């Protein structure tokens, strides 16, 4: 697939490419058996080499959900993305810690976890900053010898 130039075309291309790739790259808390306990185990696993991205949003916030096409593009464009990174979307009211930490706002918050620790936070829809951090912090590809 050739990469389109307009934003609208990029969104459509991303969706088509992700469909071809298979699984949706974003796990949503409360869907498909993905619960709070599973989420907490994922981000607190000190032995995990994966980068874990958590998109904390407010349910009524449109901009908070508009990053999904960017995540789908990463899934398609980055080698072995699912083996190196997880993405979770969750309403801020799902965890008491997030209710206290993040006010009800039209700005999403993106948390990044590695080896059981939060290592970075981005407030607002700052795709270039998010993509740069992901690029610099994805674990290296594991090569079979």
C-alpha positions in Angstrom: 0.0 0.0 0.0 1.3 3.5 -0.9 1.1 5.9 2.0 -1.4 8.7 1.3 -0.7 12.4 1.9 -3.9 13.9 3.2 -5.0 13.5 6.8 -8.4 12.0 5.8 -6.7 9.6 3.4 -4.2 8.6 6.0 -7.0 7.7 8.5 -8.7 5.6 5.8 -5.4 4.0 4.8 -4.6 3.2 8.4 -7.9 1.5 9.0 -7.6 -0.6 5.8 -4.0 -1.5 6.6 -4.9 -2.5 10.2 -7.7 -4.7 8.8 -5.3 -6.4 6.6 -2.9 -6.9 9.5 -5.5 -8.4 11.7 -6.0 -7.7 15.4 -6.9 -4.2 16.6 -3.7 -2.8 18.2 -5.7 -1.1 21.0 -7.0 -3.0 24.0 -10.0 -1.3 25.6 -10.7 -1.8 29.3 -13.9 -3.7 29.7 -14.0 -5.2 26.2 -13.1 -8.7 25.0 -12.3 -10.0 28.6 -9.7 -7.3 29.1 -10.3 -6.2 32.7 -8.7 -4.0 35.3 -6.8 -6.9 36.9 -5.3 -7.9 33.5 -4.4 -4.3 32.8 -2.6 -3.9 36.2 -0.7 -7.1 35.7 0.4 -5.9 32.3 1.8 -2.5 33.4 3.3 -3.7 36.6 5.3 -6.7 35.2 8.9 -5.9 36.0 10.1 -8.7 33.7 8.3 -7.4 30.6 10.5 -5.9 27.9 7.5 -4.3 26.1 6.6 -0.7 26.1 3.1 -0.2 27.4 1.1 2.8 26.3 -2.0 3.8 28.2 -4.4 6.3 26.7 -6.4 7.8 29.6 -9.4 9.6 28.3 -12.7 11.2 29.3 -15.7 9.4 27.7 -17.2 12.6 26.1 -13.9 13.8 24.7 -13.6 13.5 20.9 -9.9 14.5 20.7 -9.1 11.8 23.3 -10.2 9.1 20.9 -8.7 10.5 17.7 -5.2 9.0 18.3 -6.4 5.5 17.3 -5.6 5.9 13.6 -2.0 6.8 14.6 -1.8 3.7 16.7 -3.0 1.6 13.8 -0.4 3.2 11.6 2.3 2.2 14.1 1.0 -1.4 14.1 1.3 -1.6 10.4 4.6 0.4 10.0 6.7 -1.0 12.8 8.2 -4.4 12.6 6.8 -6.9 15.2 4.9 -4.1 16.9 2.6 -6.4 18.9 5.6 -8.2 20.2 7.2 -5.0 21.4 4.4 -2.7 22.5 0.9 -2.8 24.0 -1.7 0.0 23.8 -4.6 0.3 26.2 -7.4 2.8 26.2 -9.3 3.4 29.4 -11.7 6.0 30.8 -10.1 8.0 33.6 -12.9 6.8 35.9 -11.8 3.2 35.6 -9.0 3.6 38.2 -9.3 5.7 41.4 -5.7 6.8 40.9 -6.5 8.2 37.5 -9.6 10.0 38.7 -7.5 11.8 41.3 -4.5 12.4 39.1 -6.3 13.6 35.9 -9.1 16.1 36.0 -12.1 15.7 33.7 -10.9 17.5 30.7 -10.8 17.4 26.9 -7.1 16.5 26.9 -6.1 12.9 26.9 -3.2 11.7 28.9 -0.8 9.1 27.6 1.2 7.1 30.1 4.2 5.0 29.2 5.3 2.0 31.2 8.4 -0.1 31.0 9.5 -2.9 33.4 6.7 -2.2 35.8 7.4 1.6 36.1 5.7 4.6 34.6 8.5 6.3 32.6 6.8 9.1 30.7 3.5 11.1 30.5 2.2 13.2 27.7 -0.7 15.6 28.4 -2.8 16.4 25.3 -2.9 15.1 21.8 0.8 15.6 20.8 1.3 12.9 18.2 4.9 13.9 17.2 6.0 13.7 20.9 4.2 10.4 21.4 5.7 8.9 18.2 9.2 10.2 19.1 9.0 8.6 22.5 7.7 5.3 21.1 10.5 5.2 18.5 13.2 5.9 21.1 11.8 3.4 23.6 10.5 0.4 21.8 12.6 -2.7 22.8 14.9 -3.9 20.0 13.7 -6.6 17.6 14.6 -10.0 18.9 16.5 -11.9 16.3 16.6 -15.7 16.1 20.1 -17.0 15.8 
